[in-house]
């Protein structure tokens, strides 16, 4: 099992236990993170075209209606006759309704008229891996997804019904524009920039999902990760790691792996990127942290 790149979520390195939904699903879909991302992106891209078009249209309608509402409100304030007052009052109400109508329609379409008790029928072709992963999040006893509040960076947990909506697949997109197609249950507000799961929950889901998903043919890794990891066994540099600093330690391990690949590159000179090495570096860090000798650190 290869954990997600939780260490890279925040630029300041203050958190190392949160994994974005899009990354967690990619790890659930395939042993290779990049292959998992490609597979999931293909599913989302096939489904999103009509909804992206409507989202843009709804935004334009709300924007124009908002502008006309301001004009009507100004006209109402400066109107000098009863006829003009009535006209601008009507226009103000109508344009205000135009601002709210697209959001109300999106809410009703995504979640229905009443609080959904079960996942709603999808308007696009279901995908096995999305459905299996979502099945965990839709349970009352399942992992709790959360986002970070804009101010204070405190966790705000999501209602499991957020994963009942018709556009729930888009919550797993790496692209924030795709996630913007989904609105919060009942609030009418957009989804946060990123939604996270605790890394322990993700690891449990990956263990339960064994044998590991491949997401399609031809997914075998082309890089010699096992050899690189074995080469680090017994490396004295591992003893110098500050295991209390998860971000810094994983970064050093990743650099050492990169050095090995550079020194042992084949004739093509092709070596894995840093983002491909990060999950393996994190796994090594987790193993070192769990050793009995490290518990007293």
SEBATOR-698068 format. One record per residue: x negated, y, z negated of N, C-alpha, C, O, CB in turn. Coordinates in steps of 0.1 Angstrom, whole numbers, padded with zeros to 4 digits, always signed. Glycine has a CB too. Layout:
BEGIN
XYZXYZXYZXYZXYZ...
***
This chain:
BEGIN
-0008-0012+0000+0000+0000+0000-0009+0012+0000-0018+0013-0008+0010+0000-0012-0005+0022+0009-0013+0034+0009-0004+0046+0004+0006+0049+0011-0018+0037+0024-0007+0052-0007+0000+0063-0012+0000+0075-0002-0008+0075+0007-0004+0067-0025+0010+0084-0004+0010+0096+0005+0000+0106+0001-0007+0104-0010+0024+0102+0005-0001+0116+0008-0011+0126+0006-0006+0137-0004-0006+0149-0001-0015+0133+0019-0002+0132-0016+0004+0141-0026-0006+0152-0030-0002+0163-0034+0009+0134-0038-0019+0149-0029-0029+0158-0033-0030+0170-0025-0036+0181-0029-0043+0151-0034-0025+0170-0013-0026+0181-0003-0014+0189-0002-0013+0198+0007-0030+0176+0010-0004+0186-0010+0009+0194-0009+0007+0208-0012+0013+0217-0004+0019+0187-0018+0000+0212-0022-0001+0225-0027-0016+0230-0024-0025+0223-0028+0003+0227-0041-0017+0242-0018-0030+0247-0015-0038+0250-0027-0051+0248-0027-0029+0260-0007-0032+0253-0039-0040+0256-0051-0043+0244-0059-0051+0245-0069-0032+0266-0059-0038+0232-0055-0041+0220-0061-0036+0218-0075-0041+0210-0083-0056+0219-0062-0025+0226-0079-0020+0225-0093-0011+0212-0094-0008+0208-0106-0012+0237-0096-0007+0206-0083+0002+0195-0084-0004+0183-0076-0010+0186-0065+0016+0198-0079-0003+0171-0081-0008+0160-0073+0002+0148-0075-0002+0137-0072-0022+0155-0078+0014+0150-0079+0023+0139-0081+0036+0140-0072+0045+0132-0073+0028+0139-0095+0037+0150-0063+0048+0152-0055+0045+0149-0040+0034+0153-0035+0054+0166-0056+0053+0141-0034+0051+0137-0020+0064+0142-0012+0075+0139-0015+0049+0122-0018+0062+0150-0001+0073+0155+0007+0081+0143+0013+0075+0132+0015+0068+0164+0018+0094+0145+0015+0102+0135+0021+0097+0130+0034+0097+0118+0037+0116+0139+0022+0092+0139+0043+0088+0135+0056+0076+0126+0055+0074+0117+0063+0085+0147+0064+0067+0128+0045+0055+0120+0044+0059+0107+0038+0053+0096+0042+0045+0127+0036+0068+0107+0028+0072+0094+0021+0078+0085+0031+0076+0073+0031+0081+0097+0010+0087+0090+0040+0094+0082+0050+0084+0076+0060+0085+0065+0065+0105+0090+0057+0074+0084+0064+0064+0080+0073+0056+0068+0068+0053+0059+0075+0054+0091+0077+0053+0069+0055+0046+0058+0049+0055+0045+0047+0050+0034+0047+0041+0062+0035+0068+0048+0046+0077+0037+0045+0079+0030+0059+0081+0018+0060+0091+0042+0040+0078+0038+0069+0080+0033+0083+0068+0025+0088+0070+0015+0095+0083+0044+0092+0056+0030+0085+0044+0023+0091+0033+0024+0081+0032+0032+0072+0040+0030+0104+0024+0014+0082+0011+0014+0074+0003+0026+0078-0005+0031+0069+0004+0001+0076+0004+0031+0090-0004+0042+0094+0004+0055+0094+0015+0056+0100-0010+0040+0109+0000+0065+0086+0007+0077+0084+0011+0084+0097+0022+0088+0099+0000+0087+0075+0001+0086+0106+0004+0093+0118+0014+0085+0127+0022+0091+0134-0009+0095+0126+0012+0072+0127+0022+0064+0135+0036+0065+0129+0046+0066+0137+0018+0050+0136+0037+0065+0116+0050+0067+0110+0056+0080+0113+0068+0081+0116+0049+0065+0095+0048+0091+0113+0053+0104+0116+0058+0105+0130+0068+0111+0133+0042+0115+0114+0051+0099+0140+0055+0099+0154+0068+0092+0156+0077+0097+0163+0044+0093+0163+0069+0080+0149+0081+0072+0151+0093+0080+0145+0104+0080+0151+0080+0059+0143+0092+0086+0133+0103+0093+0127+0106+0106+0135+0118+0109+0136+0100+0097+0113+0096+0113+0140+0098+0125+0148+0106+0121+0161+0115+0129+0165+0085+0131+0152+0104+0110+0167+0111+0106+0179+0126+0104+0176+0134+0108+0184+0105+0093+0185+0129+0098+0165+0143+0096+0161+0150+0109+0159+0161+0111+0164+0144+0088+0148+0143+0119+0152+0149+0132+0149+0151+0140+0162+0161+0146+0164+0141+0140+0139+0141+0140+0171+0141+0147+0183+0153+0143+0192+0159+0151+0199+0128+0147+0190+0155+0130+0192+0166+0124+0200+0180+0129+0195+0189+0130+0203+0166+0109+0201+0181+0132+0182+0194+0135+0176+0197+0150+0175+0208+0154+0175+0194+0129+0163+0186+0158+0175+0188+0172+0171+0193+0182+0181+0198+0192+0178+0176+0177+0165+0192+0179+0194+0194+0189+0205+0208+0196+0203+0208+0208+0203+0193+0182+0218+0219+0189+0203+0232+0196+0202+0233+0204+0189+0240+0215+0189+0243+0186+0203+0228+0199+0178+0229+0206+0165+0220+0219+0165+0224+0229+0159+0226+0197+0154+0208+0218+0171+0200+0230+0171+0206+0241+0180+0205+0252+0177+0186+0226+0177+0213+0237+0191+0220+0246+0199+0231+0253+0191+0233+0265+0192+0225+0240+0212+0239+0245+0184+0250+0251+0176+0244+0260+0165+0250+0270+0162+0258+0240+0170+0234+0256+0159+0228+0264+0148+0224+0278+0153+0226+0288+0147+0215+0257+0142+0218+0278+0165+0214+0291+0171+0226+0299+0174+0226+0311+0172+0205+0289+0183+0236+0293+0179+0249+0300+0182+0255+0305+0170+0260+0317+0170+0258+0291+0190+0256+0297+0159+0262+0301+0147+0255+0313+0141+0261+0323+0136+0263+0290+0137+0241+0313+0141+0233+0324+0136+0236+0336+0144+0237+0347+0138+0218+0320+0137+0237+0335+0157+0240+0347+0165+0254+0353+0162+0255+0365+0161+0239+0344+0180+0264+0344+0161+0277+0349+0157+0277+0356+0144+0283+0367+0143+0287+0337+0157+0271+0351+0134+0270+0357+0121+0262+0370+0121+0266+0380+0115+0263+0347+0111+0252+0371+0129+0244+0383+0130+0252+0394+0136+0252+0405+0131+0231+0380+0138+0258+0391+0148+0266+0401+0154+0278+0405+0146+0282+0417+0145+0271+0396+0168+0285+0396+0139+0296+0399+0131+0292+0407+0119+0299+0417+0115+0303+0386+0126+0280+0405+0114+0275+0413+0103+0272+0427+0107+0275+0437+0099+0262+0407+0097+0267+0429+0119+0264+0442+0124+0277+0450+0126+0279+0462+0122+0256+0442+0137+0287+0443+0132+0300+0449+0134+0307+0452+0121+0315+0462+0120+0309+0440+0143+0305+0444+0111+0311+0446+0098+0306+0459+0092+0313+0467+0086+0308+0434+0088+0293+0461+0093+0287+0474+0088+0293+0486+0095+0296+0496+0089+0272+0474+0089+0294+0485+0108+0300+0496+0116+0314+0498+0112+0319+0510+0110+0300+0493+0131+0322+0488+0110+0336+0489+0106+0337+0495+0092+0346+0503+0089+0343+0475+0106+0328+0491+0083+0329+0496+0069+0325+0511+0069+0332+0519+0062+0319+0488+0061+0316+0515+0077+0313+0529+0078+0325+0537+0084+0328+0548+0079+0300+0532+0087+0331+0531+0094+0343+0538+0100+0354+0539+0090+0361+0549+0089+0348+0530+0112+0356+0528+0081+0366+0529+0071+0363+0540+0061+0373+0547+0056+0367+0515+0064+0351+0542+0057+0347+0552+0048+0349+0566+0053+0353+0575+0045+0333+0550+0043+0348+0568+0066+0349+0582+0071+0362+0584+0079+0364+0595+0084+0337+0585+0081+0370+0574+0079+0383+0576+0087+0391+0587+0080+0392+0588+0068+0391+0562+0087+0398+0594+0089+0405+0606+0084+0420+0604+0085+0428+0613+0081+0401+0618+0090+0425+0593+0090+0439+0591+0092+0443+0577+0087+0435+0568+0086+0443+0594+0107+0456+0576+0085+0461+0563+0080+0460+0552+0091+0456+0541+0088+0476+0564+0076+0462+0556+0104+0460+0547+0115+0446+0542+0116+0444+0530+0118+0464+0554+0128+0436+0551+0115+0422+0547+0116+0418+0539+0104+0410+0529+0106+0413+0560+0117+0424+0542+0093+0420+0534+0081+0425+0520+0082+0418+0510+0079+0427+0540+0068+0437+0518+0087+0443+0505+0089+0435+0497+0100+0432+0485+0098+0458+0506+0094+0431+0504+0110+0423+0497+0121+0410+0492+0116+0406+0481+0118+0421+0507+0133+0403+0501+0109+0389+0498+0104+0390+0487+0092+0381+0479+0090+0382+0510+0099+0401+0488+0085+0403+0478+0074+0405+0464+0081+0399+0454+0076+0415+0481+0066+0413+0463+0091+0414+0451+0098+0401+0446+0104+0398+0434+0103+0425+0452+0109+0394+0455+0111+0381+0451+0117+0371+0447+0106+0363+0437+0109+0375+0463+0125+0371+0453+0095+0362+0449+0084+0365+0435+0079+0355+0427+0078+0363+0459+0072+0377+0432+0077+0381+0418+0073+0378+0408+0084+0373+0397+0081+0396+0418+0069+0381+0411+0097+0379+0402+0108+0364+0399+0109+0360+0388+0111+0384+0408+0120+0356+0410+0109+0341+0408+0111+0335+0401+0099+0325+0393+0101+0334+0421+0113+0340+0403+0087+0335+0396+0075+0338+0381+0077+0330+0373+0073+0341+0402+0062+0350+0378+0082+0353+0364+0084+0344+0358+0094+0341+0346+0094+0368+0363+0088+0340+0366+0104+0331+0362+0115+0317+0358+0109+0311+0349+0114+0330+0372+0126+0313+0365+0099+0301+0363+0092+0301+0349+0085+0292+0341+0086+0297+0374+0082+0312+0347+0078+0313+0335+0070+0317+0322+0077+0314+0311+0073+0323+0337+0058+0325+0324+0088+0331+0312+0095+0321+0302+0100+0323+0290+0097+0339+0317+0107+0310+0306+0106+0300+0295+0111+0295+0287+0099+0293+0275+0100+0289+0302+0118+0292+0294+0088+0286+0286+0076+0297+0277+0070+0294+0266+0066+0281+0296+0066+0309+0282+0070+0320+0273+0065+0322+0261+0074+0324+0250+0069+0333+0281+0063+0322+0263+0087+0324+0252+0096+0312+0242+0095+0315+0230+0095+0325+0257+0111+0300+0247+0093+0289+0238+0091+0290+0230+0079+0287+0218+0079+0276+0246+0091+0295+0236+0068+0297+0229+0055+0307+0218+0057+0305+0207+0052+0301+0239+0044+0318+0221+0063+0329+0211+0065+0324+0200+0074+0328+0188+0072+0341+0218+0070+0317+0203+0084+0312+0193+0094+0302+0184+0087+0303+0171+0089+0306+0199+0106+0293+0189+0079+0283+0181+0074+0287+0173+0062+0283+0161+0060+0271+0190+0069+0297+0178+0054+0301+0171+0042+0316+0168+0041+0320+0161+0031+0297+0179+0030+0324+0173+0050+0338+0170+0049+0345+0180+0041+0339+0189+0035+0341+0156+0045+0359+0178+0040+0367+0187+0032+0366+0185+0017+0369+0194+0009+0381+0186+0036+0363+0173+0013+0362+0169-0001+0348+0164-0004+0340+0161+0005+0373+0158-0005+0345+0163-0017+0332+0158-0021+0330+0144-0016+0338+0135-0019+0330+0159-0036+0320+0141-0007+0319+0128-0002+0315+0118-0013+0306+0120-0020+0308+0127+0009+0322+0106-0013+0318+0096-0022+0309+0086-0017+0303+0078-0024+0331+0089-0027+0308+0086-0003+0299+0076+0004+0293+0084+0015+0298+0094+0020+0307+0064+0009+0282+0079+0021+0275+0085+0032+0285+0086+0044+0292+0076+0047+0263+0078+0036+0286+0098+0050+0295+0100+0061+0289+0093+0074+0277+0091+0075+0297+0114+0064+0298+0090+0083+0294+0084+0096+0285+0094+0104+0287+0106+0105+0306+0080+0104+0274+0088+0109+0265+0096+0117+0269+0099+0131+0275+0091+0137+0251+0089+0117+0267+0111+0136+0271+0115+0150+0259+0111+0160+0260+0116+0171+0274+0130+0151+0249+0104+0155+0239+0099+0164+0235+0085+0160+0240+0080+0150+0226+0109+0162+0227+0079+0168+0223+0065+0166+0216+0063+0153+0205+0069+0151+0215+0059+0178+0220+0054+0144+0213+0051+0132+0200+0045+0134+0198+0038+0144+0222+0042+0122+0191+0047+0125+0177+0041+0125+0175+0032+0113+0179+0037+0102+0166+0052+0127+0170+0021+0115+0168+0011+0104+0160+0017+0092+0164+0016+0081+0161-0001+0109+0149+0023+0095+0140+0028+0084+0146+0040+0077+0145+0041+0065+0126+0031+0090+0152+0049+0084+0159+0060+0078+0170+0055+0068+0171+0060+0057+0165+0069+0088+0178+0046+0073+0189+0041+0065+0184+0033+0053+0190+0035+0042+0198+0031+0074+0174+0025+0054+0168+0018+0042+0163+0028+0032+0165+0026+0020+0158+0008+0047+0156+0038+0037+0150+0048+0028+0161+0056+0021+0160+0058+0009+0140+0057+0035+0170+0060+0029+0181+0068+0024+0190+0061+0014+0195+0066+0004+0190+0074+0035+0191+0047+0016+0198+0039+0007+0194+0041-0008+0202+0040-0017+0198+0025+0011+0181+0043-0010+0175+0045-0023+0179+0058-0029+0183+0059-0041+0160+0043-0023+0179+0068-0021+0182+0082-0025+0197+0084-0028+0201+0093-0035+0177+0092-0015+0205+0076-0021+0220+0078-0023+0225+0071-0035+0237+0073-0038+0226+0072-0010+0217+0063-0042+0222+0056-0054+0221+0065-0066+0212+0073-0067+0213+0043-0056+0231+0064-0075+0231+0071-0087+0218+0068-0096+0214+0076-0103+0243+0069-0095+0214+0056-0094+0202+0051-0102+0189+0053-0094+0178+0049-0099+0204+0037-0106+0190+0059-0082+0178+0059-0074+0169+0071-0077+0171+0078-0087+0182+0061-0059+0158+0072-0070+0148+0083-0072+0155+0097-0071+0164+0098-0063+0136+0082-0063+0151+0106-0078+0156+0120-0078+0147+0129-0070+0136+0132-0073+0158+0126-0092+0153+0134-0059+0145+0143-0050+0146+0157-0057+0156+0160-0064+0151+0143-0036+0136+0165-0054+0136+0179-0060+0128+0188-0051+0121+0184-0042+0129+0178-0074+0130+0201-0054+0123+0211-0047+0117+0221-0057+0121+0220-0069+0131+0219-0036+0108+0230-0053+0102+0239-0063+0109+0253-0061+0110+0258-0050+0087+0240-0061+0113+0258-0073+0120+0271-0073+0110+0282-0067+0098+0281-0070+0124+0275-0087+0115+0291-0060+0107+0302-0054+0099+0309-0065+0087+0312-0062+0115+0312-0046+0105+0312-0076+0098+0318-0087+0096+0309-0098+0105+0302-0103+0106+0331-0091+0084+0308-0103+0081+0299-0114+0077+0285-0111+0072+0278-0119+0092+0299-0123+0079+0281-0098+0075+0268-0093+0081+0257-0102+0075+0246-0103+0060+0267-0092+0092+0259-0107+0099+0249-0115+0107+0240-0106+0112+0244-0096+0108+0255-0126+0108+0227-0111+0115+0217-0103+0130+0220-0104+0136+0222-0114+0112+0203-0107+0137+0218-0092+0151+0218-0092+0156+0206-0085+0153+0203-0073+0157+0231-0084+0163+0197-0092+0167+0184-0086+0180+0185-0078+0189+0193-0081+0169+0174-0098+0180+0177-0067+0191+0177-0058+0201+0167-0062+0198+0156-0067+0186+0174-0044+0214+0170-0059+0225+0160-0061+0223+0150-0050+0220+0153-0039+0239+0168-0060+0226+0137-0054+0225+0126-0044+0234+0128-0032+0231+0122-0021+0227+0113-0051+0245+0136-0033+0254+0138-0022+0247+0146-0011+0253+0147+0000+0266+0145-0027+0236+0153-0014+0229+0160-0004+0225+0150+0007+0223+0154+0019+0217+0167-0009+0224+0137+0004+0219+0127+0013+0231+0119+0019+0229+0109+0025+0210+0118+0007+0243+0125+0017+0255+0119+0023+0260+0125+0036+0268+0120+0043+0267+0119+0013+0254+0137+0039+0259+0145+0050+0255+0139+0064+0247+0130+0065+0253+0159+0049+0262+0144+0074+0260+0138+0087+0247+0142+0093+0242+0135+0102+0271+0144+0097+0240+0152+0088+0227+0156+0094+0216+0153+0085+0205+0159+0085+0227+0171+0097+0218+0143+0076+0208+0139+0066+0195+0135+0072+0184+0136+0065+0214+0128+0057+0194+0130+0084+0181+0126+0089+0172+0138+0091+0159+0136+0090+0183+0119+0103+0177+0150+0093+0168+0161+0095+0161+0166+0083+0151+0173+0084+0177+0173+0101+0165+0161+0071+0158+0164+0059+0144+0158+0059+0135+0162+0051+0166+0159+0047+0142+0148+0068+0129+0141+0068+0120+0146+0079+0110+0140+0082+0132+0126+0070+0123+0157+0085+0115+0163+0095+0103+0170+0090+0104+0177+0079+0123+0172+0104+0092+0169+0096+0080+0177+0092+0081+0191+0096+0074+0200+0091+0067+0171+0099+0091+0194+0105+0093+0207+0110+0104+0214+0102+0115+0209+0101+0097+0207+0125+0100+0226+0096+0110+0233+0088+0122+0238+0095+0133+0239+0090+0103+0245+0081+0121+0240+0108+0132+0244+0117+0143+0233+0118+0155+0236+0118+0127+0248+0131+0138+0221+0118+0148+0210+0118+0155+0209+0104+0167+0206+0104+0141+0196+0121+0148+0211+0094+0154+0210+0080+0164+0221+0078+0173+0220+0070+0143+0210+0069+0162+0232+0085+0171+0244+0084+0185+0241+0090+0194+0248+0087+0165+0256+0091+0186+0230+0097+0199+0226+0103+0208+0221+0092+0220+0221+0093+0197+0216+0114+0202+0217+0081+0210+0211+0070+0213+0222+0059+0204+0229+0056+0203+0199+0064+0225+0222+0054+0228+0232+0044+0231+0224+0031+0234+0212+0031+0240+0240+0047+0229+0231+0020+0232+0225+0007+0246+0221+0005+0255+0228+0010+0227+0234-0005+0248+0210-0002+0262+0206-0005+0269+0216-0013+0265+0220-0025+0262+0192-0012+0280+0221-0008+0290+0231-0014+0284+0245-0014+0292+0254-0014+0293+0226-0027+0271+0247-0015+0266+0261-0017+0266+0269-0004+0267+0281-0004+0252+0260-0023+0265+0262+0008+0264+0269+0020+0250+0275+0023+0248+0281+0033+0274+0280+0021+0241+0273+0014+0228+0278+0015+0219+0268+0022+0222+0256+0022+0222+0282+0001+0208+0273+0028+0199+0264+0035+0191+0255+0026+0190+0259+0014+0190+0272+0044+0186+0244+0031+0177+0236+0023+0164+0242+0020+0160+0251+0028+0175+0222+0030+0158+0239+0009+0144+0244+0006+0134+0241+0016+0136+0232+0025+0140+0239-0008+0123+0248+0016+0113+0246+0026+0108+0231+0026+0106+0225+0036+0101+0255+0024+0106+0226+0014+0101+0212+0013+0109+0205+0002+0111+0211-0009+0086+0211+0011+0112+0193+0003+0118+0184-0007+0108+0173-0010+0102+0167-0002+0132+0179-0002+0107+0170-0023+0097+0161-0028+0103+0149-0036+0114+0150-0041+0087+0168-0037+0096+0138-0036+0098+0127-0045+0086+0125-0053+0074+0128-0049+0102+0114-0037+0087+0120-0066+0076+0118-0074+0068+0106-0068+0074+0096-0063+0080+0114-0089+0055+0107-0068+0047+0097-0062+0049+0083-0067+0048+0073-0060+0032+0100-0063+0053+0082-0080+0055+0068-0086+0068+0062-0080+0068+0050-0077+0057+0070-0101+0078+0071-0077+0090+0066-0070+0087+0061-0056+0092+0051-0052+0101+0077-0070+0079+0068-0049+0075+0065-0035+0068+0051-0035+0070+0043-0027+0067+0076-0029+0058+0050-0045+0050+0038-0045+0059+0025-0048+0057+0015-0043+0039+0039-0056+0069+0027-0057+0078+0016-0060+0086+0012-0048+0088+0001-0045+0088+0020-0072+0091+0023-0040+0098+0020-0028+0090+0012-0018+0095+0004-0011+0104+0033-0022+0077+0016-0017+0068+0009-0007+0066-0005-0011+0065-0014-0003+0055+0017-0006+0064-0007-0024+0062-0021-0029+0074-0030-0026+0073-0041-0022+0059-0021-0044+0086-0024-0029+0098-0032-0027+0100-0035-0012+0106-0045-0008+0110-0024-0032+0095-0026-0003+0098-0027+0011+0088-0037+0018+0089-0039+0030+0096-0014+0018+0079-0043+0010+0070-0053+0016+0078-0065+0022+0088-0068+0017+0060-0058+0005+0073-0071+0033+0060-0068+0040+0061-0054+0047+0071-0050+0051+0057-0078+0050+0050-0047+0047+0049-0034+0052+0054-0032+0066+0052-0040+0075+0035-0029+0051+0062-0021+0068+0068-0018+0081+0056-0014+0090+0047-0008+0087+0078-0007+0080+0058-0017+0103+0049-0013+0113+0055-0003+0122+0048+0005+0129+0044-0025+0121+0068-0002+0123+0075+0008+0131+0074+0006+0146+0078+0015+0153+0069+0021+0127+0069-0005+0151+0068-0007+0165+0055-0015+0168+0047-0017+0159+0068+0006+0172+0054-0019+0181+0042-0027+0184+0030-0018+0186+0031-0006+0187+0045-0034+0197+0018-0025+0185+0006-0017+0188+0002-0008+0177-0004+0003+0180+0007-0010+0200+0005-0011+0164+0003-0002+0153-0010-0005+0145-0012+0001+0135+0014-0001+0144-0018-0015+0149-0030-0018+0142-0040-0007+0142-0042+0000+0152-0036-0031+0148-0046-0004+0130-0055+0007+0129-0068+0004+0137-0073-0007+0138-0059+0009+0114-0072+0015+0144-0084+0014+0152-0097+0017+0145-0108+0016+0150-0083+0022+0165-0095+0022+0132-0107+0026+0124-0110+0015+0114-0101+0008+0109-0105+0039+0118-0123+0014+0110-0127+0004+0101-0126+0008+0086-0136+0009+0079-0141-0001+0104-0113+0011+0082-0111+0016+0068-0116+0006+0058-0122+0010+0048-0096+0019+0066-0113-0007+0059-0117-0016+0049-0132-0016+0047-0137-0017+0036-0112-0031+0052-0140-0016+0058-0154-0016+0057-0159-0003+0050-0169-0004+0042-0160-0017+0071-0153+0008+0053-0157+0021+0047-0154+0020+0032-0163+0025+0024-0150+0032+0053-0143+0015+0028-0140+0014+0013-0149+0004+0006-0154+0007-0005-0125+0009+0012-0152-0007+0013-0161-0017+0007-0175-0010+0005-0182-0013-0005-0162-0029+0015-0179-0002+0014-0192+0004+0014-0194+0013+0001-0205+0016-0003-0195+0012+0026-0182+0018-0004-0183+0027-0015-0184+0019-0029-0187+0025-0039-0170+0036-0016-0181+0006-0028-0182-0002-0040-0196-0002-0046-0205-0005-0038-0177-0016-0038-0198+0002-0058-0211+0003-0064-0218+0015-0061-0229+0017-0066-0219-0009-0059-0212+0024-0054-0219+0037-0051-0220+0045-0064-0210+0048-0071-0211+0046-0040-0232+0049-0068-0234+0056-0081-0227+0069-0081-0225+0075-0092-0249+0058-0083-0224+0075-0070-0217+0088-0069-0203+0087-0076-0198+0097-0081-0216+0093-0055-0197+0075-0075-0184+0074-0081-0184+0076-0096-0174+0081-0102-0178+0060-0078-0195+0073-0103-0196+0075-0117-0197+0090-0121-0194+0093-0132-0209+0068-0122-0200+0098-0111-0201+0113-0114-0188+0120-0113-0187+0132-0115-0211+0119-0106-0177+0113-0108-0165+0120-0105-0158+0124-0118-0158+0117-0128-0155+0110-0098-0152+0136-0118-0143+0140-0129-0129+0136-0126-0122+0142-0119-0144+0156-0130-0125+0125-0133-0112+0118-0130-0101+0127-0135-0089+0123-0132-0112+0105-0136-0104+0137-0143-0093+0146-0147-0089+0156-0136-0079+0162-0137-0097+0153-0160-0098+0157-0127-0095+0166-0115-0092+0158-0103-0100+0154-0095-0108+0175-0112-0079+0155-0102-0074+0146-0091-0077+0152-0077-0081+0144-0068-0060+0143-0093-0075+0165-0076-0077+0171-0063-0092+0171-0059-0095+0167-0048-0072+0185-0063-0100+0175-0068-0115+0176-0065-0121+0162-0063-0129+0161-0054-0122+0183-0076-0117+0152-0071-0122+0139-0070-0118+0133-0056-0127+0127-0049-0118+0130-0081-0106+0134-0053-0101+0128-0040-0108+0135-0028-0111+0129-0018-0086+0130-0038-0111+0148-0029-0117+0155-0018-0132+0150-0017-0136+0148-0005-0118+0170-0021-0139+0147-0028-0152+0142-0027-0152+0128-0021-0161+0125-0012-0159+0142-0041-0143+0120-0025-0142+0106-0020-0139+0107-0005-0145+0099+0003-0131+0098-0027-0130+0116-0001-0127+0117+0014-0140+0121+0021-0142+0116+0032-0116+0127+0016-0148+0130+0016-0160+0134+0022-0170+0123+0024-0177+0122+0034-0167+0146+0015-0171+0114+0013-0180+0103+0014-0175+0093+0024-0184+0087+0031-0181+0096+0000-0162+0091+0025-0157+0082+0036-0160+0088+0050-0164+0080+0059-0142+0080+0034-0159+0101+0051-0162+0107+0064-0176+0106+0067-0180+0103+0079-0158+0122+0064-0185+0107+0057-0199+0105+0060-0202+0091+0065-0211+0089+0074-0208+0108+0047-0195+0081+0059-0197+0067+0063-0193+0065+0078-0201+0059+0086-0190+0057+0054-0182+0071+0082-0177+0069+0095-0186+0076+0105-0189+0072+0116-0163+0075+0097-0192+0088+0101-0201+0095+0110-0214+0087+0112-0219+0086+0123-0204+0109+0104-0218+0081+0101-0231+0073+0102-0229+0060+0109-0239+0054+0114-0236+0071+0088-0217+0055+0110-0214+0042+0116-0205+0043+0128-0198+0033+0131-0208+0032+0105-0205+0054+0134-0196+0056+0146-0201+0048+0158-0213+0045+0159-0196+0071+0150-0192+0043+0166-0196+0035+0178-0200+0045+0189-0202+0057+0187-0184+0026+0182-0202+0039+0201-0207+0047+0212-0198+0058+0216-0202+0069+0221-0209+0038+0224-0185+0057+0213-0175+0067+0217-0176+0079+0207-0172+0090+0211-0161+0062+0217-0182+0077+0195-0183+0088+0186-0169+0091+0179-0168+0101+0172-0188+0100+0192-0159+0083+0181-0146+0086+0176-0145+0082+0161-0149+0071+0157-0135+0078+0184-0142+0092+0153-0140+0090+0138-0127+0095+0134-0121+0104+0140-0152+0097+0131-0121+0090+0123-0108+0095+0118-0109+0109+0113-0119+0114+0108-0103+0086+0107-0098+0116+0114-0097+0130+0109-0096+0130+0094-0093+0119+0088-0084+0137+0115-0097+0142+0088-0096+0143+0074-0083+0139+0068-0082+0133+0058-0100+0157+0069-0072+0142+0075-0059+0139+0070-0056+0124+0071-0048+0119+0063-0048+0146+0078-0063+0117+0080-0062+0102+0080-0070+0096+0069-0066+0084+0065-0066+0097+0094-0080+0102+0064-0088+0097+0053-0082+0099+0040-0085+0092+0030-0102+0102+0054-0074+0110+0038-0069+0114+0025-0061+0104+0018-0063+0102+0006-0061+0126+0027-0052+0096+0025-0045+0086+0017-0054+0075+0012-0051+0070+0000-0035+0079+0027-0064+0072+0019-0074+0061+0014-0082+0067+0002-0085+0060-0007-0083+0056+0025-0086+0079+0003-0093+0086-0008-0085+0086-0020-0090+0084-0031-0098+0100-0004-0072+0089-0019-0063+0090-0030-0061+0076-0036-0060+0075-0048-0049+0096-0026-0061+0066-0028-0059+0052-0033-0071+0048-0041-0070+0042-0052-0057+0042-0022-0083+0052-0037-0095+0049-0044-0095+0056-0057-0099+0051-0068-0108+0053-0036-0091+0069-0057-0090+0077-0069-0081+0070-0079-0084+0069-0091-0086+0091-0066-0069+0066-0074-0059+0060-0083-0065+0047-0090-0062+0045-0101-0046+0056-0075-0072+0039-0082-0078+0027-0087-0089+0031-0098-0089+0024-0109-0085+0019-0076-0097+0041-0095-0107+0044-0105-0101+0050-0118-0105+0047-0129-0117+0055-0100-0090+0057-0116-0083+0063-0128-0077+0052-0136-0075+0054-0148-0072+0073-0123-0073+0041-0130-0066+0031-0137-0075+0021-0145-0071+0013-0153-0057+0023-0128-0088+0022-0142-0098+0013-0148-0098+0016-0163-0097+0027-0167-0112+0015-0142-0100+0006-0171-0100+0008-0186-0111+0018-0190-0108+0025-0200-0103-0006-0193-0122+0018-0184-0133+0027-0188-0129+0042-0185-0134+0051-0192-0145+0024-0181-0119+0044-0176-0115+0058-0172-0104+0063-0182-0102+0075-0182-0110+0058-0158-0098+0054-0189-0087+0059-0198-0091+0068-0209-0084+0076-0214-0079+0047-0203-0104+0066-0213-0109+0075-0224-0115+0088-0219-0119+0096-0227-0120+0067-0231-0115+0090-0205-0120+0102-0200-0111+0114-0202-0114+0125-0198-0123+0101-0185
***
